[in-house]
Amino acid sequence: MDLLADSGQPLPAGLADLDILSPYGTLFRYEDLPAEVELDREALFKLVRSLHQFVETGHS
């Protein structure tokens, strides 16, 4: 996200929390989710959809 901002292509404000997905793409990819992790699947899906739209169209 910092590299995008440094290159003049910052993410829209609606994607500011995108880094919350990092554990899902790394640690949890290879290990089971800890029992205490509660997922708001609808919110996470909305965030991923917004990112996809931004990448595909350049707009949020």
C-alpha positions in Angstrom: 0.0 0.0 0.0 2.9 2.3 0.8 4.5 1.5 -2.6 1.3 2.4 -4.4 1.1 5.7 -2.6 4.8 6.4 -3.2 4.2 5.8 -7.0 1.3 8.2 -7.1 -1.4 5.5 -7.2 -2.8 5.5 -3.6 -5.6 3.2 -2.8 -9.0 4.8 -2.2 -10.0 5.5 1.4 -12.5 2.6 1.3 -9.5 0.2 0.9 -7.5 1.6 3.8 -8.2 -1.5 5.9 -7.0 -3.8 3.2 -4.0 -5.0 5.3 -6.4 -6.9 7.6 -6.5 -9.5 4.8 -2.8 -10.2 5.1 -3.1 -13.1 7.6 -5.6 -14.8 5.4 -3.2 -14.8 2.5 -0.2 -15.9 4.5 -0.4 -17.6 7.9 -4.0 -18.9 7.6 -3.4 -20.2 4.1 -1.2 -22.9 5.5 -2.7 -23.3 9.0 -6.1 -23.6 10.4 -7.8 -20.4 11.8 -7.5 -20.1 15.5 -10.8 -20.9 17.3 -11.0 -17.4 18.7 -10.9 -15.8 15.2 -14.4 -14.6 14.2 -14.8 -13.8 10.6 -17.2 -11.2 9.3 -17.3 -12.9 5.9 -19.7 -10.3 4.4 -17.5 -7.4 5.3 -14.3 -9.2 4.1 -16.1 -10.2 0.8 -17.2 -6.6 0.3 -13.6 -5.4 0.8 -12.2 -7.9 -1.7 -14.9 -7.0 -4.2 -14.0 -3.3 -3.8 -10.3 -4.1 -4.4 -11.2 -6.2 -7.4 -13.2 -3.3 -8.8 -10.4 -0.9 -8.2 -7.8 -3.1 -9.9 -10.0 -3.8 -12.9 -11.3 -0.3 -13.5 -9.0 2.0 -11.5 -12.0 3.3 -9.6 -13.4 2.3 -6.2 
